[in-house]
Amino acid sequence: MRIILLKDVKGLGKKLEVKEVKEGYARNALIPQKLAEIATPSALAHLAAKQAEANAEHAALIVLLHEEVAHLQNETLEFKMRVGEKNEVFGSITAKTIDHALAEKGYVHAKAHLPHPIKSLGEFKVDVDLGEGIKTALTVRAVKES
C-alpha cells in the first residue's frame, strides 16, 4: 500500500515522503496514529502543492539569509566589560551573549561560533552561521566599561 508520511517515522522515512508499506502496518499503526495517510490521487496532488509551497518558502528564506549576510559583514557588536585596577577583565563574552545581541538587532537566524569565550579587551572576528550552509564573519569589540 502506498502512503504519504505526515510526520518523520524512524526507520521508514521523513515527512511528506511517499512510501510503499504493508497494508496491515499502514491501517493498524501509521494511519490511526496520524503518522500517514493513504496516497490517493487527490492526496498526491495536495502533496505536490505542499512541496511547491515549501520550495518557494525555502527559496525566500535563502534570499533573506543572503541579505542578512550583507548586513552582518558591516555590523560591529560592542560589549562593555568591567575591568579591574590591573586591567583584568571580569566576565566574558560567550556565543550565547552574541546570539542574544544579534537577535535584539533582528538577526534571528544567526548563531555565533566561538572556540572559547572572549575574556579580554579588543576586537575579534566571530564566525556566524545563518543556517542552510550560509556563513559569514562578524566583528565583536570588547571595550572597557566607563
Buried (B, 14 or more C-beta within 10 A) or exposed (E): BBBBBBEEBEEBBEEBBBBEBEEEBBBEBBBEEEBBBBBEEEBEEEBEEEEEEEEEEEEEBBEEBEEBBEEBEEBEBEBEBEBEEEEEBEBBBBBEBBBEBBEEEEBEBBBBEBEEEBBEBEEBEBBBBBEEEBBBEBBBBBEEEE
